[in-house]
Structure formats: C-alpha cells, structure tokens
Amino acid sequence: MMNIRNKLIVNDKTSYGENSQAHSLEIYKLYTQMADNISARRQSANSFLLTANIAIIAFVGYVGENPGNFIVSLSGMALCFIWYRIIRSYKDLNSGKFKVIHEIEKELPLSPYDAEWEALGRGKDSKRYLPFTNIEIWVPGIFGILHALGAFIKTFVDI
C-alpha cells in the first residue's frame, strides 16, 4: 500500500520557509471543506436517484398493462445498479480523503477528525457507530427488487 505520508509531505518545513505552518493550516481547511462538499454532492445524487426511481415505479403503475413496462422496469434496475456504484464510489472517495486528513492532522496541534474517529471506535463496533453507507447501500437494492417485481408482475402475472 502506498505511503500517504510520503505523498503528502513534498517539502520539508525548512526548505519551505516560515509560512509553512500557516499554509499547511489553510490547505487543511480547504481539504476538510472539500470532504464536506463531497458529502453534499453525494446527498444530491441520492435525492435525484431516489426521485427518478419513484417516478419510474409510479409510471409503471400508472400506465397499467403495457408491453413497454418491462423495458422501463429494466431501466429502473440498471439505474439502481448505477446508484449502488455511485454510493460505493463516494464511500471510497471519502475514506481516502479522511486518511489524508488524519495524516495532515499529525502536523497540526489538534486532531479533531482523528479524535472523533477514535471516539466512534474506528468503525469496528456497529453498536457504537454504524456508517451511513451501511444503511444507504440498501436503498438502491430495495428499489431494484421493486423494479424486478414490477417487470415480473407486468410480464408474467395476469392481474
């Protein structure tokens, strides 16, 4: 595994100059803001995909028996798979960002993100802390099942 610290510290403090600590703090602030922005983008993507899935289910239910419903339901299942992959991608991106944040905090007088992660048991005890992704990942799966049931019922069951 790549050593994050070696990639993070490219200049030693003596060669950088007297503003090294101030610049490091500004970079830290910017980087933590970027982590928050990732979470906001993730929530926006979830809201959009939730709305799209609800719209597909409503459409299939509204139009009744229609040969195109099978295709619409398949597109809903594909959308759910993409949604699942987006959630995983955001999880991986945030995990990487927080590893970098923890390394930056080793150079600062306080380490609030690392202390918070320690207080939560570093994610090893689900009674203490259950990551949002562990719950969030179920939503596209549930919608995928609903789309599959819709495709099956509209195609093979005479109601």
N, C-alpha and C positions, 0 to 999 in steps of 0.2 A: 504494500500500500504506500502511496506517495506520502512523503512527509510534508504536511501542511505548513509547518513552521518554516521549513526551508524555502517554500514558495512565497510565504507571506513576508518574511524579513529579507528584503533585497539589498538594503543599505544598512550598515551599522550606524549607530547614533553619532559616532564621532565624525564620520565622513559626511553625514547628512547636515550637521550643523546644530545650532542652538534651538531652532524651531522644531526639532524632531518630535518632541512630546506633544506640542500643540497641534502639529499636522497629523500625528497619529490619532489624537482625540477627535479631530474633525473627520478623519477617514472613518473612525469607529462610529461616529454619529450618523454619517451618511450611509454606512453599511447597514446599521441597525434599522434605519429608515427604509432602506431597500428591502429588508426582510419583512417589515410591516406592509410594504407595498405589494409584495408577493402574496401575502395573505389576503389582502383586499382584492387583488386580481383573481385569486382562487375562489373567493366568495362570489364575485361577479360571474365567473364561469359556471359555478354551481347553480346560481339563480337562473341564468339563461338556459342551462341544460334541463333543469327541473321544469321550467316553464314550457320548453319545447316538448318534453316527454308528456306532460299533462295535456298539451294541445294535441299531440298525436293520439293519445288514448281517447280524448274527447271526440276527435274527428272520426275515429274508427267506430266509436259507439254511436255517434250521431247519424252517420250515413247508412248504418244498418248493413244489410247483406249487399256487398259489392265485391266483385272479383278483385278490385284493386286494393282491398283492405289487407290482403296477405302481404302485398309488396310494402304497404305503409307500415305494417307491423314489423316486417323485416328491417325496414329503415330505422324504426324505433330501437330494435335490438342492436343494430350497428351503432346507433347514436349512444346507446348505453355502454357499449364496449369502448368507444372513444372517450366517453365521460370517465369511465374507470381508469383508462390510461392517463388522462389529464390529472386526475386525483393523485395517481402514483407519481407522476412527473413532478407535480407541485410538492409532494411529500419529500421526494428525493432532493429537490432543489432547496427546500427549507432545511433539510437535515445537513446538507453541505454548508449552507450559509451559517448555521449555528455552530458547526465545527470551527469555521473560520472565526466567528465572533468569540468563541471560547479561547482561541489562540491569541486574538488581539487583546482580550482581557488580561492575559498573562503579563502584558506590558503596561497595564493601567493600575492605578491604586485600588480600584474596586472591580469586582467581577459579578455584577448582578445577574446576568443571564446564567452563568455557571452556578451561582449560588441557588437560583431558582430551580435549575435542573437537578441539583443535589437535593433540595428540599422535596422535590417530587419523586425522589428515589431513582432518578435517571431512567424513568420509564420502565422499570423492571417489575413493578408491582401494580397491577391493574386496579386494585382497590384504592391505591394511593393516587394514581393518575392514569387515566385512560386517554391516550392520544385521540384527538378529534378524527384523525384519518381512520382509526379502527371502527368508528361509527359511520363516518361519511362514506366509506367504501361500500357499505351495504346498500345505499340508496340506488345507484345505477343497477345493481343486481336485482333488486326488488322490481324496479321498472322493467328490466329486461324480461323477468318472469311474467309480468303483466302483459308485455307485448307478445311474448311467446304464447301465452294462454289465449290472447285475443286472436292471434293468427290461427291457432288450432281450432278454437271455437267457431270462428267465422268460416273456416275452410271445411272442417270435418263434422261439425255438430249441427244438426238441424234443430234450431230453436224456434 
